[in-house]
Every structure is written in structure tokens, then in C-alpha cells.
Amino acid sequence: MNTISDILSFMAGLPSLIGLILAAAILFLSADWRLSLAALLVQYILVGMALSPSIQQEVVIVKILAGVLAVVILYLSARLLPRAPEPGAAAGGARRFLRLHIDWAAGPLGLPLRFLAVLLVALGVVRLFQNYQPTLVPADLALAACWMAGMGLLGLILSGDPLRVAPAALTILAGFDLAYASLDQNLAVAGFFGVLTLLAALGFSYLILAPADSSGKEEPGA
């Protein structure tokens, strides 16, 4: 138990803040749903680590488990599709680096333009925190929450596939949970956010599988 506490204490603060910023950025920039879900999984673990100094370990475990289960639900839903979506199938041989498209025409918005969108969000967050006074929420948690909300909002606006929209929406929800958890450390509230996360994952799972079910029903009558 002391080893786990030492790890959580080491990861809390700057390491978890940097990890959350990178995970949210990768989640938005990635053209591969597998990489997006992996970034979402890391994001939930880092949220628990970032909150570990200020909340009980039981609450941290509940938050991490809820996030892991949500990612598992989305992953299984994607694997149940007749054909797993291949990133860049519509791009026609677009150049990729680490499964990230580097063409201007890759996907609904090419990687260079996505980097520009990330830069604009970064400038907006920096401008917002120039005069921030950490009265209720610590500055590092508030910064990470705003960044996650910005990346999630960009993902909602620029993504049309439910498998890409789901991690973006869950990122916004995780950012709100990150900011609110420092205000209320009640285990019941953590359980509510966990249930809400799982319900959102189940809803997006239905949206992911619904087109495959409808296409399968149309085949017999064709």
C-alpha cells in the first residue's frame, strides 16, 4: 500500500499535468480509434493520479475503474463491427506517421490544420489563466480541466464518427470531474460521475453499433 501511495504522490502535480495535456492532444490529433482509446485510458488513470493528494484513495480507485470500464465498452463495441474502421481508408494512401495522417487532405481535417486548432486552444487557455486566482480549484487542476474541455470540444465539432465523438465527449466529462472532485470529495458523488461515465459509454456504444445493425437488417430484404 505504501508503494502505491508513493507512486501516486510522485505522479501527482507536474507529471500528471503534462500527461493529461499530451493525452488530450493525442486523442484529438489521432486518426486511429485504437490510439484515441489508448489515450483516453491513460487520461482516466492520470486524472485519478492528479486527484490522489486531495481525495481519498477509494474515490481515486472508483474514478479510474469507471474510466477503464468505459474504454473497454467502447473498444468492444468497435471490435463488434463487421469491419473495424481503418483510419485513412477514405484518404487513398495518405501519408502517416505513428498512425497520424500528415497530409493536408487526410480525414475531415488534416493533421496540419488540427495542429493549428490545438495551438489556438493552447493560446486561449494561456490567455484565460493569466489572471487566474486559485481560490477553489488548484491552478494545475483547473488548467488541465480547461485543456481537456477545449480538446474535447474540438473533437465534438470536427468529428462525425461516433467512435471519434465518444472519446471527445468523455474527455469533456472527465475534465469537469477533475475540476469538481477537488470541491466535493464525497464517495457518492464519485460514484455518480462513474455511473454517468458508464452510461455515456453505453450510449455511444449503441450509436457505434446501430449502423451495422441496420445494414444487417436490410440485407435479407434486398
Long-range contacts (C-beta under 8 A, 24 or more apart in sequence): 4-57, 5-57, 8-49, 8-52, 8-53, 8-57, 8-60, 9-52, 9-53, 11-46, 11-49, 11-50, 11-52, 12-49, 12-50, 12-51, 12-52, 12-53, 13-50, 13-53, 13-140, 14-140, 16-46, 16-47, 16-49, 16-50, 16-144, 17-50, 17-140, 17-143, 17-144, 19-46, 20-46, 20-47, 20-50, 20-144, 20-147, 20-148, 20-178, 21-144, 21-147, 24-147, 24-148, 24-151, 24-152, 24-171, 25-118, 25-151, 27-151, 27-155, 27-167, 27-168, 27-171, 28-114, 28-117, 28-118, 28-151, 28-154, 28-155, 28-168, 29-100, 29-111, 29-114, 29-115, 29-118, 30-99, 30-100, 31-87, 31-88, 31-96, 31-99, 31-100, 31-101, 31-106, 31-107, 31-111, 32-87, 32-99, 32-100, 33-78, 33-85, 33-87, 33-161, 33-163, 33-164, 34-99, 35-99, 36-164, 36-167, 37-71, 37-74, 37-75, 37-78, 37-167, 39-167, 40-67, 40-70, 40-71, 40-74, 40-167, 40-170, 40-171, 41-67, 41-68, 41-71, 43-67, 43-148, 43-171, 43-174, 44-68, 44-70, 44-71, 44-174, 47-174, 47-177, 47-178, 50-140, 50-141, 50-144, 50-178, 51-141, 51-178, 51-181, 51-182, 54-138, 54-181, 54-182, 54-185, 55-181, 55-182, 55-185, 55-190, 56-185, 56-187, 58-187, 59-181, 59-185, 59-187, 59-190, 62-187, 62-190, 62-191, 62-194, 63-177, 63-181, 63-190, 63-193, 63-194, 65-194, 66-193, 66-194, 66-195, 66-197, 66-198, 67-170, 67-174, 67-197, 69-198, 69-201, 70-170, 70-197, 70-198, 70-200, 70-201, 71-201, 73-198, 73-201, 73-202, 73-205, 74-163, 74-166, 74-167, 74-201, 74-204, 74-205, 74-208, 76-205, 77-163, 77-204, 77-205, 77-208, 77-209, 78-163, 78-208, 80-209, 80-212, 81-208, 81-209, 81-212, 82-212, 82-215, 82-216, 85-161, 85-163, 108-158, 108-159, 108-160, 109-158, 114-158, 117-154, 117-158, 118-151, 118-154, 121-147, 121-150, 121-151, 121-154, 122-147, 124-150, 125-150, 136-182, 136-183, 137-179, 137-182, 137-183, 138-182, 141-178, 141-179, 141-182, 142-179, 144-175, 144-178, 145-175, 145-176, 145-178, 145-179, 146-175, 147-175, 148-172, 148-174, 148-175, 148-178, 149-175, 149-176, 162-204, 162-207, 162-208, 163-204, 163-208, 165-204, 166-200, 166-201, 166-204, 166-207, 166-208, 169-200, 169-204, 170-197, 170-200, 170-201, 170-204, 173-197, 173-200
